[in-house]
Amino acid sequence: MSANPKTMLWFRSMRTDDLATVAEIEARNYAFPWTLGNFRDSLLAGHDCWLSLVAEEIVGYAVLMIAGPESHLLNITVDRDTQRQGYGTGLLAHVIQRARSVGADQLLLEVRPSNGSAKRIYQRAGFRVIGVRKNYYPARIGREDALVMSLSL
């Protein structure tokens, strides 16, 4: 049986000409989104920025900061219209492999305690909570803590 290219998830490096689309997806998915400038700065800083695509359509993206033996997942998003199809799990697996391929020993990320679906994906991938950053995220009222999660590579 062959794979259907219209539903197959694939990855490529993010480019400057992708930034407007990525920023649009970000704005649709978050009350407090990264800006186009945040994504541009990530590219300019040399972060490992990836897109996940299905049939040439961007369905998600990830920004990975590599710093010696440690990598830090700064942003990972699957567009809300394409969630619950395994794309987030696939993108996370790709990012984990990228971190391993550059010799990282550990992959870190922050997640909102209120983001149950993301926490479940991370836990299934082997991430463990190692700390809390108080008042890390902006929230509709005040601020929300962040759970710091780590995966040993």
SULZIKA-V421256 format. One line per field, one symbol per residue. psi: psi as a letter, one per 30 degrees, with the letter a starting at -180 (. if undefined). A space follows every 10 residues. Layout:
# SULZIKA-V421256
psi->???
This chain:
# SULZIKA-V421256
psi->klkjfffkkl klkkleffee eeeeeeeffk fillleeeee eeeefgljkl kklkhfkkfl lkjkkkibfk ljjekkkkkf fglhgfeeee eeeeeeeeee fggkfkkllk kkffieeeee eeeffgkkkf lkjkhekkle jblklkkkkk kk.
